[in-house]
Structure formats: structure tokens, C-alpha cells
């Protein structure tokens, strides 16, 4: 069917062609959608079988700070991870890490002495 055929058709004939095309498109789109949904279900089931089940993270104990900035006492570091900038700068200036260590409270020292 070419453009000349369409120009020579009446409105009723064009409408019939329109309905035929619409139904053909609807059936093909439905078939393609069904095929894609089946493929998606297959991929999801494959993914679920390959992935280990998720477990909740265990609760880690609270980590208390071990080092304190004497210039700003609210700045502390627990000794884990990257050293803070204030500590790195102080260590480069020649101070020792033990200078910044937080002294244990008397309760802690008593508990440690009992053990």
C-alpha cells in the first residue's frame, strides 16, 4: 500500500485501515510485553539464586576516644581510621602521640588493677 492508495480511499476505508493497524499493534505490543516480563522474571530468579542472603550487621561496641586535641578539647580521635588533621599537624611539628593520649579515669584504673 502506498501513499496514492491512501489518498484515493474514503474516510470509512481509512478508518477501517486505522482500526486494523491499531489491533495489530496492540497484539504485537502485548506479545512483546509478555516476552519481556518473562525474561525479567528469569533474570530476577537467576540473580536471587546467585546472591547470598543478607544478614543484619552485628552490633559493634562503642569506641571511646583515646586522643584529645589540647587546643580544642572537643576534638577527639579513637585511634581508628585516618588521623585527624590537627593530630597530623602536631606530630609533624615534633610532638609525640602519647602527649595527646587521654588519661584513664580513676574508675578505669581501679577496675584494671582488680583484674
Secondary structure, DSSP 4 states (H G I P E B T S, - for coil): --HHHHHHS-HHHHHHHHHHHHHHHHHHHHHHHHHHHHHHHHHHHHHHHHSPPP-PPPPPPPPPP-EE-SSSTT-EE-S-SSPPHHHHHHHHTT--GGGGBPPPPHHHHHHHHH-
